[in-house]
Amino acid sequence: MVKRILVLDDNQDILAIVHETLTYENFEVKSTGESKNVMPLVEAFEPDLVILDYRVAGLNGGELCQSIKAHPKFSNVPVIIFSAYISYESDLWAYGCDAIINKPFDLNELVEKVNNLIS
């Protein structure tokens, strides 16, 4: 069965590269550039893993991570937070994410973390 991944990033270039990379790795990927779409997509798409950019308009990736982890149906879904703000890494863990990927990131690192969390 194909594993599903939901990706949020407001940078369309990053979103396209991540989407293409994960699709190439045989995942079913849904992506969005807007934080307001994340919870409705989580409920409709039922992803096996969620990747959230930390710095987006509206709810940030950390707040969205907390919402996913607080949801009774999705509390066990692994969440990765992308961040260009490495100095805030300890703050990001406080949101309950399962992994952090610092931007800029290596696509091999992304695929490795996804595979480790989703298998």
N, C-alpha and C positions, 0 to 999 in steps of 0.2 A: 504494500500500500504506500502510495506517495505521501511523503510528509509535507505539511503545509507551513509556510512561513509568511508572517506579516511584517512589512518593513515601513517605518516612518522616517522620512528625511525631507526637509524643505529645500534641500539642494537637489535640483532635478538631475544634474550630472551624476552625483553620488547615487541617487535613487536608481537611475538607469543602469549604472555599472553593477550595483549590488543585485538588482533584479536579474540582470542578464547572467551574472556569475552563478547565482543560486539556481536559476532555471537550468543552466548548463549542467549543474551538479544533480539534476533530476529532482529538484524540489518544486512544489507548486507554490508560486509566489504571488502575493497581492501586495501592492505598495500604494502609499499615499503620501502626499506632501503636507497634509493638514492634520493637526493633532485632534481636532473635533471629530474626525472620521475614525479614529482608532478604536474606541470602545464599540461602536456599532459594527465595525468590521470584525473585531474579535468575536462578537456574539454571532454574526452571520457566517463567518469563514471558519471559525473554530480552529485556529492555528495550533500547530505543535510547538512553535517557537515564535517569539516576537522580538524584533530588533527596533529600538527606538533611538532617534537622535535626541540628545539631551536638550540642545538649544533650538527650540522651535517656538513659533508664536502660539499663544493660547497656553494650554497646559504643557509644561515641559515634559521631557521623557521620563524624568524621575517621578513626577506626579502621576503620569500615565502608568508607570510600572506599579506604583502603589495601588492604583485602581484595579489593575489586572490581578495583582496578588491578593487583593481583598475580595475579589469576586469568587463566590463559592465554587463555581464550575471551572474557573480558569486559574485558581491559585497555584496549581502545580505546573503551569506552563512556564518554561524557562524564558527569561527576558534578558537580552543583551542591550546595554546602553552604549551608544556611540558618543564620544565627546572629544572636542578639541581642547578642552580645559583640563589638562592633566593635573594641575594643582588642586582640583576639586575632587580627585579620585576617591578620597575617604568619604566625602559627602555623598558621592554617587552610590557607594555600597549601602549607605543608610536607607536608600529607597527600596532595598530588598531585591535588587537585580542579581542574576546568576553569573553574569560576566560583564566586563567593561572592555571596549575596544577603543583605543585612543586614535584620533584622527591626526594626521593622515594614517591610513592603515594599509596593511598588505593583504591582498585578496586571499592568499594562502592562509594567513592567520584567521581571517573571517571564516573561511570554509572549515578549518580545523576546529574552531570554537563551536561553530554550528553543529558539526558532526559529533563532537564530544557531548554536547548538551541534548541533542535530539535522539541519539541512538539508545 
